[in-house]
């Protein structure tokens, strides 16, 4: 059986690693892949956003299943391109992926279908934004409408932070076309959680819960990033998973079906668990990064049958089994991230980290230069620790991090610490 993984980050490395261990996978490809993925798959030089070229490649090799990691190809309509050729792919249609492609669309969609979110407005300029802030008060959240690599959200708790955000979004236009519309919402208080499900549009298989850490610095300080770490499971209150399925996931799937938005893939709800129940912060239309790095190592089952059931619309009655252990993922980033990261620094110690029991290392922004593994991006590595409980998993992950070195490397030191 031939399987293609689209993307080149640590999430995709994790997917390729898990699929390489599944029975029935004879040939595994990655497009474009990275040096870490080359250890488990054949990397092909096709960019993740080259949807037509990817479809032609999959068709020519008679690829049995394609799994899409990043959001951009899904928003561009890769699922529609594959469907036209009769190719199986895990990922929603372009219309379904609008849940991630447009924060404004999601705001309006959730209002239409009764999915609980924070109060807020969709604005186009500074005057409208200031009126929204006056109505909602601080703390306030600004969200660029379009894709911004996980960096388009700003939480303002003080008037000085608010002034900086107003300048950044509406005068500097820091997010280009992605920021032509901005969602302004009240800041919610509570515990954040990442809740991912596999769905074929009707049936649902929940994945293990997770929590990610968006801010660059310890104690949730600094700018938002694509994610600096994750833990699994997340400490949800008893029965909360069922409430999330009933109040968030199911109304969304019903709404998608009513609007003719085909959805077969991963539906990822970023949530705030408030005193009045779960509220949606955002939707993503794919596996989370770095949540996937913490979740998939805990999956007891082969991943391949689950993904086939999604792509074929045969998920009803399927279940996933999870190991009774915890996982913690620590992201190591390059100097300058999330701004302009430095590249070309030699990376040492990955083999030493992998030699430790309970440690996994997934590559992201890496490249080979003159036979040496070097940095080539913002987030460079995801170091994962597994353990019988979260404290053990966190400790194992940081021992693994301690084996890795490159100039200017940066990581948070508080991933998973202090979690009840």
N, C-alpha and C positions, 0 to 999 in steps of 0.2 A: 504494500500500500504506500502511495506517495502523499506526503503532507508538506504544505508550504506555510511558513510563518513569515508574515510581513512586518517589517520593522527592524530597528537596530539598537534598541535600548536594553536596559537590564530586565524590564518586563518581558521583552521578547526572548531574551536569553533564558529566562525562567520558563517560559512556555516551551521553548525548544528543548531545554533540559528535561522537563517533565514528559513531553511527547516522545523523546528519544528512549525513555524507559518503558514506554507502552508496548504491549505485545501487538504485533500486526503492522508496525511501522517499518517498512523496508527501506524507504528513501525519504530523507528529511531535508528540506531546502529552507534557506533563509534569504530574504530579499529586503534590504541589501545585507543584513547581518552585521556582525562585528567579530573581532578576533576571538572573543570568548565563545560565541556561537559556532565558530568554525570548528570547535572541538567536538560538537555533537551534530552538526548539519553542514551541508554544502552551501556555501554562500554564493549568491549570484548578484551581479552588478546591476540590479534594477532598483531604483529609488522607490520608497514606500508610496509616494504620491503619483507614480507613473501607472495609473490605474489600467489603461488600455494595454500597455506593455506587459504588465503583470498578468492580465487576463490572457494575453496571447501566449505567454510563457506557460501558464498553468494548462492551457488548452493543448499546446504542442506536446507537453510531457504527460498529458492525461492525469494531472494531479487529482487525487481523490478528495482532498479537503484542504481548504485554505483558512488560516486563522489570522485575523488582522489585529495587530497590537495597537498602533497609534490611532488617534481620532481623525487626523487630516484625510487619509484615503477614504474613510467611511463618510465623512462630510462631503467629499468630492464625488461619492457615488460608486465606489468600487463594488459594492454588493450588487448594484443594478447591472454593472458591466459584466460581472461573473454570471449573474442569473440569465442574462441574454444569451449566454453561451452554454447554458445548462450545467454550470460548474457549482459545486457546493462550497459555500463560504460561511464562516461564523462571523456575523456582523450585520447590523441593521441596514435597511435601504437608506438612500440619501434623505428621504422624507423622515424616516425614523431617527436618523442621526442628527436632525435639526434640534433635538433635545439638548445636545451638547454644542452644536454649531452656533446657536443663538440663545443667549441668556434671556433676551426679551421675549422670544418665542416661548421659551419654557415658562416664563412668568405668566404669560397670557394663557398658555395651554393648561397650566395647573389651576388657574382661576376658572377656566371652562369646565374642568373635570373634578373640582373639589379636592385637589391635593393640597394639604396644608403647607404654607410657606410663610415667611415673614411679610409684614406689611411693607409696601414699597411702591415706587413709581418708575416708569420708563421715561428718561429725559434725553434731551438733545443738546442742551447748552448749559452754561453756568447758571443762568437765571432760573431755569427750571430746576436745576439741581439744588440751588439754595432754597427754593420754595419747598422742595421735598424734605430737605434737612430741617427746615423750620417746622414742618408738620410732624416729622418723625422723631426729631431730637437725637442726641448722642447716647450711646455709640451708634454709628452709621456705617453702612457698608456700600462701597462702590464696586460695580461689576461691569467691565467692558463687555459689550454684547457678543462679539465674535471670539474666535479662538485666539488665545494669547499665551499658549504653552504653560498654562497653570499660573501665570503671573499677573492676570488682569483683575484680580480682586484685591481691594484695599479696605482694611478695617480702620476706622477713625474713632478713637476714644477721647481725644482732646481737640480743642479748637485749633491748635497749631497743626495737628495731623490733618484736620479737615481742610485748612487753608492750603496745605501742601498738595492734598489730593485734588482740590478744585483746580489748582494751577496745572497739575500733571495731566488730568483728564481733559480739561476744557480749554487750556491755553497752549500747553506744550503738545497736546494731542499725542501722548506717548505711545498709544496703542494703534495709531493709524486708523485704517478703515474698521478695525475691530472695535474701536471706541467711538464710532459715529453715533451710536446709541449707547446709553449707560443705564443699567438698572441700579436704582438707589433704594436700599432696604434698611429697615431698623436692625440694629445689632441684637442678635438673640443670645441669651445666656443659657448655659447648660453644658453638656458633655457632647463632643463631636464623635461621630461614628461613620464608618464606611460600610455600606450594606450592598453587596453585589449579588445578583442572581443571574443564573442562566435561564433564558426563556426562548421558546419558539413562537412567541406571540400570544400564547394562552397559558400553557403549563409553565411552572416555575420550579427551579431547583436552587435554593439558597446556597451560596458559598459561605465558608466560614467568615465570621465577622472580623473586622479589622478597624484600626484607628491609624490615621496618618498624621504626620507632623509637617505643616506647610511652611512655617517660618524658618528663616535662615539660622537664627541664633537660639541658644538655650533659653528656657522659660518663655517660649513663644514670643521672642522679640525679633526685630528686623523685618525685612521685606518678605513677602510671599514668594515661594519658589515652586517648582514642580513637585516638591516633596523631599524632605530630608530624612525620612525614616517611617517605619510603620511597625505595629504590633498586631498579633492575632493570637487568641481571640480578643475582641474588644469587651470591656467590662460593662455589658448592657444589663439593665435591671431585669429581673425574672419576667418572662412573658413578653418582653419588648419586641423580640423578633416577630412574633405573631401579630402584634399591633402594627409594626412597620409594613408587613406584607398586606394587611387588611386596609390600612389607611393611606399608604404611599404607593406601593408597587401595583396592587390590583387595580385601583382607579386609573393609574397611568396606562396599564396595558389595555384596559377597556377603552380608554380615550384614544389610544393609538389605533386600535382596531376600528373604532367608529369613524376615525378620520382617514382611514385607508393608508396608514403609515406602516408598512410591513416591517416587523421587528423580530429577527432571529439572531440572538447574540447575547452579549452581557449588558445588563442594565444595572448601572452603578449609581446608587443614591448616596450623595454626601448629605449627612443629616446632623441636626442639632437636637439632642434629646433634652427637651425643656421640661419645666414643671408641669406644663399642660399637655405634654405628649411630644412625639417626634414631629419635627418640621423639616421640610426639604430645603437644603442650602443650594444644591445644584445637582444636575444629572450629567453623568458621563455615559457614553454609548459604547464603552469598551472596558477591558480589564484595567483596574487602577494601577498606577505606578507611583509609589513603591508598594502598594498593598499586595499586589500579586506575588512579589518576592517573599512576603510573609505568609500568604495564604496557601499557595500551591504546594509547598513542601509538606504541608499538613494533610494534604489529600491522600487518603488511603488507596483510593481506586485509580485505575488507569484514567487519564484525562481523555483519551481518544474517543471511547464510546460515548462519553457525555457530550463532547462537541459534535459528533456525528448525529446524535439525537436532536441537538439544537438545530443543526443545518437542515435536517430532513423533516423537521416538524413532528418528531416522534418522542417528545420529552415527557409526555404523560406517563405517570407511573415510575419514572426513573428517580433514583435517590443517589445521593453522594455520601460517602463515609469518611469521617475525619479522624485523624490520630488524636489520642488524648495527650497532646503535648502543646506547648506554646512556641511561638516564633517571634523573633525581633529582628528587624531589618534596619541597619544603619547605613545611610547614604554618605559616601565620601565624594565631595565636590572639589572642583578646581578653584584656585585662587581667582577672585573676580566674579564668581558666580553669585547671584543670578544676572549680573550685568554682562560684562565682556570677559569671559573666562580665559585664563592663560592656557596655552596648549604647548605640546611638544616636550613635556617633562617625563623623564623615564619613570616607570612604575616598577617597584620591587615588592617582593614578599607575598604575592598571591599564592604561590605554591606552598609556602609555609603556613598561610592561613588555612588553605584547603586540607592540609595534613592534620589539622586539629579535629578532634571528634565533635560532631554537631555543628560544624561551620560550613557554610556554602558561600561562594562568591560569584556574583553575576555582574558581567561587564556591561557598560553603557558607552560613555564617551572615551573610547580607546581606539588606538590605531597601531599598526606596525610601521616603524620607520627604521630603515637600515637594520632590520632583524631584531629591533628592540620594541617592547610594548611601551607606548607613550600615551599621554593624555591628549584627547582630541574632542573636547566638548565641555559642558558644564558639570553635570553629574557624571562621575567617572565610574564608580563601583557601588554595588549594593552588597554589603556583608551581612549575612543572615546567621543568626544563632538559634539553635533548637534546644529545648529543654523541657523537663517534666512540668515546670511552671514558668511563669513569666519572668520572675527574678533570675532563674537559671538561664533562660534563653537570652535575656539582656546581657548577663555577665559573659556568656559564651560569645555573643556577637562582638562585644568590646574587646575581648581577648583576640578575636580574629582581626578586628580593626588595627590592633596594636602591632600586628605582623606586617601590615602594608605600609609602604612609604612612597611618597613622591613630593617634590618641592611644592610648597604652598597648599598642601592638602587641607581641606576643612571639613569638619563633621560636627554634628551636635553631640553633646555628652550626656543628654538627658532623655534619650529615647526610651520609652517604657518605664521610666523611673517614677516612683510615687504613684503608680496606678493601683487602685484598690483591686 
